[in-house]
Amino acid sequence: MISSEITEKVIEDILCIDKSILANVLSVKQGDLSPIARQKRLDQKRILDLLYLYQNELLLIELKAVAFYDDIIDQINDYHNELIKLQNQSRLIKTRINKIVLVPEAKAQDFQKCQLHDIRLVRFDLEEILTQYYANFKELSAFLRIQPGNWGVTRLYLLRNTIYFVKRGMGINEIAATENLSVKTIRNRLSVAQLLGIIEKGAQKFEFTRIGDRILEADKKNIDEGFCAEQFEIISDFVMENPFFSQITFSIMSVVDTVFILSKAEYPVPYKVFQDFFVRSLGKDRTWTKPRAQLTGTYHFANYAEELGFIQRVGKHVFLTPKGIKAILIFQLNRSIKLINSRN
């Protein structure tokens, strides 16, 4: 069983990190809350939890992860007296000090007892605080909201001819007629090329990016119609270095991440296990509701990851390649940096 001290530390961390949650618990305006001290050691070697300035008053907050008990009253009153001493010594701003106790459970008579001591007793919902913290964190962390789409492009090599027709200045309808494909198929291919950073939409037409120019220069004019090894290398390097560039780059790296996570339990990773985990980890089980959609969506991104050399499928199993190991290390580093920056 987790101790109340650990739970208190978790909740205290959340209230300090996300001021909006503390403001919601206290029913005050977030913009008027300013932290003064946390875990402040007083003269009697006792430590108060939180001290905030709200408008022109101080909020002395004592947090408990257990149901209210009478000794809390004496405890917060002692803290209050110590703060009065600091005010008299001109070591703390001289203003009213409001005593507040936060607990997950309290009875009606507990509120009455606190009123007699001029203490505001507030109940909080532990699950609600934990849930709201993640929701706020997710909102700040853009990559957590990235979800893959399905553009109907089964393999990346299919982009080659289409982008070369773009290079010649041909429009979508002309490319579709030349390749004997539907306009929708050509639009989807160009969308994938955009999401891989190969082309971008200009004012009048598609234009090639720096990466796109490198891909064109690396063309070996090989007999088959797909990208050559050097071109795939350019794309894979871009995906590794820019995993959060788009839905597609993130989803390709998520394929590698999924295989890596599952490899800790079983290796090689069964493809069916990989598919189920990939769909759920990206939240697509709510949108790819039909088995066919899950099968197709996973298949496309697994194809991309394999073409770029991050994974290798043999039979009904998925393996990580040396490039895949390198990619996952870079991905985890970039993800950690993103998570840290989202909280600053």
Sequence and secondary structure as in RCSB ss.txt:
>XXXX:A:sequence
MISSEITEKVIEDILCIDKSILANVLSVKQGDLSPIARQKRLDQKRILDLLYLYQNELLLIELKAVAFYDDIIDQ
INDYHNELIKLQNQSRLIKTRINKIVLVPEAKAQDFQKCQLHDIRLVRFDLEEILTQYYANFKELSAFLRIQPGN
WGVTRLYLLRNTIYFVKRGMGINEIAATENLSVKTIRNRLSVAQLLGIIEKGAQKFEFTRIGDRILEADKKNIDE
GFCAEQFEIISDFVMENPFFSQITFSIMSVVDTVFILSKAEYPVPYKVFQDFFVRSLGKDRTWTKPRAQLTGTYH
FANYAEELGFIQRVGKHVFLTPKGIKAILIFQLNRSIKLINSRN
>XXXX:A:secstr
   HHHHHHHHHHHHHH HHHHHHHHTS GGGEEEEEEEEE TTS EEEEEEEETTEEEEEEE SS   THHHHH
HHHHHHHHHHHHHTTSS  S EEEEEEES   HHHHHHHHHTTEEEEE  HHHHHHHHHHHHHHH GGGG     
 S   GGGHHHHHHHHHTT  HHHHHHHHT  HHHHHHHHHHHHHTTSEEE SSSEEE HHHHHHHHT    SSS
S  HHHHHHHHHHHHH TTSSHHHHHHHHHHHHHHHHHTTSSSEEHHHHHHHHHHHTTGGGTS SHHHHHHHHHH
HHHHHHHTTSEEEETTEEEE HHHHHHHHHHHHHHHHHHHHHT 
